[in-house]
Amino acid sequence: MKLVNIIKALLLVLVLSELTGCGTIHAMRNLEEGSGSTFMDMWDKWVKSEGDIAVATTWAMKVKPGVTVADIEAALSTVATDENTKAVGVLPLSDELQARDPSVKQKMLRVISYCSPATARMMVDFSPAMAAFLPCRVTIVEQEDGLWLYTLNMDMMIKMGKKMPPELKAATMKVRNTIWKMLEKGSSGEF
């Protein structure tokens, strides 16, 4: 029994020294509060989806029956205006595909981009790699069971990254809350 405990202790020391040696412990100390529960939520979605990383890293909200694409777009636009967020582009992918081949009926696929320029600048100054996630996007996707809205999981971006200066965190939370509100209002057609 004593030997088993010694082996367990040695294994624990080995694991901890490896984690410390590669910087894992230091990185974990540098995360925002709530990172553990956000990670577990993502992990659960990843497992449930049988390894689909896109499912794990996005928010999805089903659009209520009867809500049209025009209703969704009006709701998104209203929230953007109310929250001082700039609409910076639309990719009407299904329209483009329909124009290329009118004989094949296309399901709705539209990407609408939004940005808070000042927040984007602060974020990229903080972490230049964050530029790859700009601008924020809400995508309207038609599936067999109706329309859905998708966007990047902003909690992942905020809580699982290194701690931000207070001003940046406040600005990023405002963007996060705006995108979440867009999903809620867009999915109900409320504007």
C-alpha positions as CSV (number, residue, x, y, z in Angstrom):
1,M,0.0,0.0,0.0
2,K,2.8,2.3,0.9
3,L,4.5,1.7,-2.5
4,V,1.2,2.6,-4.3
5,N,1.0,5.9,-2.5
6,I,4.7,6.6,-3.2
7,I,4.0,5.9,-6.9
8,K,0.9,8.1,-6.9
9,A,2.9,10.9,-5.3
10,L,5.7,10.6,-7.8
11,L,3.2,10.6,-10.7
12,L,1.6,13.8,-9.3
13,V,5.0,15.5,-8.9
14,L,5.8,14.5,-12.5
15,V,2.5,15.8,-13.9
16,L,2.8,19.0,-11.9
17,S,6.4,19.6,-13.0
18,E,5.4,19.0,-16.6
19,L,2.5,21.4,-16.4
20,T,4.6,24.0,-14.6
21,G,7.5,23.5,-17.0
22,C,5.4,24.1,-20.1
23,G,3.7,27.1,-18.7
24,T,0.2,25.6,-18.3
25,I,-0.2,26.6,-14.6
26,H,1.0,30.1,-15.4
27,A,-1.5,30.4,-18.3
28,M,-4.3,29.1,-16.1
29,R,-3.6,31.7,-13.5
30,N,-3.9,34.4,-16.2
31,L,-7.4,33.6,-17.3
32,E,-10.5,35.6,-16.5
33,E,-12.9,34.5,-13.8
34,G,-15.5,31.9,-15.2
35,S,-13.0,30.3,-17.6
36,G,-13.5,26.9,-16.1
37,S,-17.3,26.8,-16.5
38,T,-17.0,28.2,-20.0
39,F,-14.5,25.6,-20.9
40,M,-16.7,22.8,-19.5
41,D,-19.7,24.1,-21.4
42,M,-17.7,24.1,-24.6
43,W,-16.3,20.6,-23.8
44,D,-19.8,19.3,-23.3
45,K,-21.0,20.7,-26.6
46,W,-17.9,19.3,-28.3
47,V,-18.5,15.8,-26.9
48,K,-22.2,15.9,-27.6
49,S,-21.5,16.9,-31.2
50,E,-19.0,14.1,-31.6
51,G,-16.1,16.4,-32.0
52,D,-17.5,19.3,-34.0
53,I,-15.3,22.2,-32.9
54,A,-17.6,24.7,-34.6
55,V,-20.5,23.5,-32.4
56,A,-18.4,23.9,-29.3
57,T,-17.2,27.4,-30.1
58,T,-20.4,29.1,-31.3
59,W,-23.7,30.2,-30.1
60,A,-26.8,29.0,-32.0
61,M,-30.4,30.2,-31.6
62,K,-33.4,28.8,-33.5
63,V,-35.6,31.4,-35.1
64,K,-39.2,31.3,-34.0
65,P,-41.7,30.0,-36.7
66,G,-43.1,32.8,-38.8
67,V,-40.2,35.1,-38.4
68,T,-38.8,36.1,-41.8
69,V,-35.3,36.9,-42.9
70,A,-36.5,40.5,-43.3
71,D,-37.7,40.5,-39.7
72,I,-34.4,39.1,-38.5
73,E,-32.4,41.7,-40.4
74,A,-34.6,44.5,-39.1
75,A,-34.1,43.3,-35.5
76,L,-30.4,43.0,-36.0
77,S,-30.2,46.5,-37.5
78,T,-32.3,48.0,-34.6
79,V,-30.0,46.4,-32.0
80,A,-26.9,47.6,-33.8
81,T,-28.3,51.2,-34.0
82,D,-29.4,51.1,-30.3
83,E,-26.0,49.8,-29.1
84,N,-23.9,52.1,-31.4
85,T,-22.5,49.1,-33.3
86,K,-21.6,49.6,-37.0
87,A,-23.0,47.2,-39.6
88,V,-19.9,46.7,-41.9
89,G,-21.1,44.2,-44.5
90,V,-23.4,41.5,-45.7
91,L,-22.5,38.4,-47.6
92,P,-25.7,37.1,-49.3
93,L,-24.2,33.7,-50.0
94,S,-27.4,31.9,-50.9
95,D,-28.3,34.8,-53.3
96,E,-25.0,34.4,-55.0
97,L,-25.3,30.7,-55.4
98,Q,-28.9,31.1,-56.7
99,A,-27.6,33.6,-59.3
100,R,-24.9,31.1,-60.4
101,D,-27.4,28.3,-60.9
102,P,-31.1,29.4,-61.0
103,S,-32.2,25.8,-61.5
104,V,-31.1,24.8,-57.9
105,K,-33.2,26.3,-55.1
106,Q,-30.8,27.5,-52.4
107,K,-31.4,27.5,-48.7
108,M,-30.8,30.8,-46.9
109,L,-27.2,31.5,-46.0
110,R,-26.4,35.1,-45.1
111,V,-23.5,36.5,-43.1
112,I,-24.0,39.9,-41.6
113,S,-21.0,41.6,-40.0
114,Y,-20.8,44.2,-37.2
115,C,-18.0,46.1,-35.5
116,S,-17.3,48.5,-32.8
117,P,-14.2,50.1,-34.3
118,A,-12.8,51.5,-31.0
119,T,-13.2,48.2,-29.2
120,A,-11.7,46.3,-32.2
121,R,-8.6,48.6,-32.1
122,M,-8.2,48.1,-28.3
123,M,-8.6,44.3,-28.7
124,V,-6.0,44.1,-31.5
125,D,-3.6,46.3,-29.6
126,F,-4.0,43.8,-26.6
127,S,-3.7,40.7,-28.8
128,P,-2.9,41.1,-32.5
129,A,-4.1,37.6,-33.2
130,M,-7.7,38.6,-32.2
131,A,-7.8,40.4,-35.6
132,A,-8.6,37.0,-37.1
133,F,-12.0,37.1,-35.2
134,L,-13.0,40.5,-36.6
135,P,-15.6,41.7,-37.3
136,C,-18.3,40.1,-35.3
137,R,-20.7,38.1,-37.5
138,V,-24.3,36.9,-37.2
139,T,-25.1,34.2,-39.8
140,I,-28.6,33.3,-40.9
141,V,-28.7,29.6,-41.8
142,E,-31.7,27.7,-43.2
143,Q,-31.9,24.1,-42.0
144,E,-34.5,21.4,-42.4
145,D,-36.2,22.6,-39.2
146,G,-36.2,26.3,-40.1
147,L,-34.0,29.3,-39.7
148,W,-31.1,29.5,-37.2
149,L,-28.8,32.3,-36.1
150,Y,-25.1,31.5,-35.4
151,T,-22.2,33.6,-34.0
152,L,-18.9,33.1,-32.3
153,N,-19.2,32.2,-28.6
154,M,-18.2,35.6,-27.1
155,D,-17.9,34.1,-23.6
156,M,-15.1,31.9,-24.9
157,M,-13.3,34.9,-26.4
158,I,-13.6,36.9,-23.1
159,K,-13.3,34.4,-20.3
160,M,-10.8,31.9,-21.8
161,G,-8.3,34.5,-22.9
162,K,-5.8,36.2,-20.8
163,K,-7.0,38.8,-18.3
164,M,-7.8,42.1,-20.0
165,P,-7.3,45.6,-18.7
166,P,-10.6,46.9,-17.1
167,E,-11.4,49.4,-19.9
168,L,-11.0,46.7,-22.6
169,K,-13.0,44.1,-20.6
170,A,-15.9,46.6,-20.2
171,A,-15.8,47.4,-23.9
172,T,-15.7,43.8,-24.9
173,M,-18.5,42.9,-22.5
174,K,-20.6,45.6,-24.2
175,V,-19.9,44.0,-27.6
176,R,-20.7,40.5,-26.2
177,N,-24.0,41.7,-24.8
178,T,-24.9,43.4,-28.0
179,I,-24.3,40.3,-30.0
180,W,-26.3,38.2,-27.6
181,K,-29.1,40.7,-27.8
182,M,-29.0,40.5,-31.6
183,L,-29.5,36.7,-31.3
184,E,-32.4,37.1,-28.9
185,K,-34.2,39.9,-30.9
186,G,-33.3,38.4,-34.3
187,S,-34.6,34.9,-33.4
188,S,-38.0,36.4,-32.3
189,G,-38.2,39.1,-35.0
190,E,-38.5,41.7,-32.2
191,F,-37.5,45.2,-33.1
